[in-house]
Amino acid sequence: MTTREPNRSGLGDGKALSLLPFLLALAAVATPPARADLSTLAAQKAEQAHGEMWRRFVDEHGIVIDYTDLEGNYPRSTPEECREGKPNALAWWTATENGGMFNGTYMDAAVLRWKRSGADADAEKARRLAKGLMLLASVSEVPGFIARNVATDGRTPYPMGSNDQTAPWFYGMWRYLDSGLASEEEKAEMVAKVELVAEALAASGWRMPCDTGAPSPYRGTFAGDGWEFAPRLLFLMKWLHLLTGKEIWAERYHAALYEQGQVSGMTRLEICKRGMLFEHERRHSWTCASGVIGLRGLWELETDPELKAAYAAGLKAGAELALTSLPLHAEFDPAAQQTFEADWRVLNEWWKPQASEQDAVDVAMVQIKELGKRSPRRYREFVFVRETAYAAWLVTLCPDADFVRRHRAEIEKVIAHYDYSQLYYSQFFPVEAAWQRLREGE
């Protein structure tokens, strides 16, 4: 004799089965549609961000501009202003301050978008950014110099670059060449340029050369001790070995992995495994991103399981830190109006000749205090838009798909929050890459 398990529903088996479709439908209705609505809005806003970038912030040379007014107008420096270092030789606070940095990082979104769409228009946008990167590496006779942008003549750059311009330049070139978009002729030219720049940096002891006439022959390095340096240098070496097939780059890479820093007492590998740190300000995901993209590149290119695991651990640690910036988006009111100063030339009141890198920094720091008074909108966008946009992207660079999936809604809230047509600074653009990477994980 078989004993049946009691039916805890109080209904007979047949009745329970007949009600199952109704109960499932009821559960679906009871589930709030907020998540679906959020994803839809994030998709719409990511598309709006893309439209604004190409309407206002990518110039005629294929180089990303720092800021414009809401119609896309901005003041471009003249060759004389670049040579004289106005408002300063670093190009800080101008609309053409960060072309190398922004082109390189925006390439992530451009290539991901093209891979998903396959559209000729998207392929052409990636090509424009790549041509901009090539121009920035071709406007000086100084080997290894990566310019920030060019003056009204289309050739003259500000004389000082930085490691923040150069590291993303390599990343953008890698993403473009790896995409398969380059023709054979274009690929040959780009590989030659990448190798020329890399060899020049190696010859300089991994310092970034400045252009002729700069107050200093170098500015910035990849050879320092800490997060700002380790992943950038290792990525360059790892990629150059795979790109060129030359063993010297493999030898440099393996030696650099285990060199111990005099200040930190850590090897570069240990620094990468520890992951991103905010070393200079309370939060600065936008500059820390140059290390994260290097680490992401290392994780993708490395085949050694131990090294790959170390890079993955560093990416996850960095993503966890980036998560702490995401709630800042809620402090930005898209409807609020603050004064925006579009004309950097007002800062020339505090200009003076600069005979050293420190002179240039000193002039720039006086100017930024004055700009802060004149342009409160700048601070609001940097703290509550730029920081969260970059942080959202850095989370999606984590190779742990489950981790990213768990935080998808938080990232979507950031993407969906802003009206990109009303932002003056271009540094919202990482939301595009964040959205594309979320879609990769679907």
Helices and strands as residue ranges (DSSP letters): H 13-30, H 34-52, I 53-57, H 79-84, H 99-117, H 120-136, H 163-179, H 184-203, E 207-209, E 218-221, H 230-244, H 247-257, H 268-274, H 285-301, H 305-323, G 326-331, G 344-350, H 357-374, H 376-381, I 382-386, H 387-396, H 401-406, H 408-417, G 420-422, H 430-440
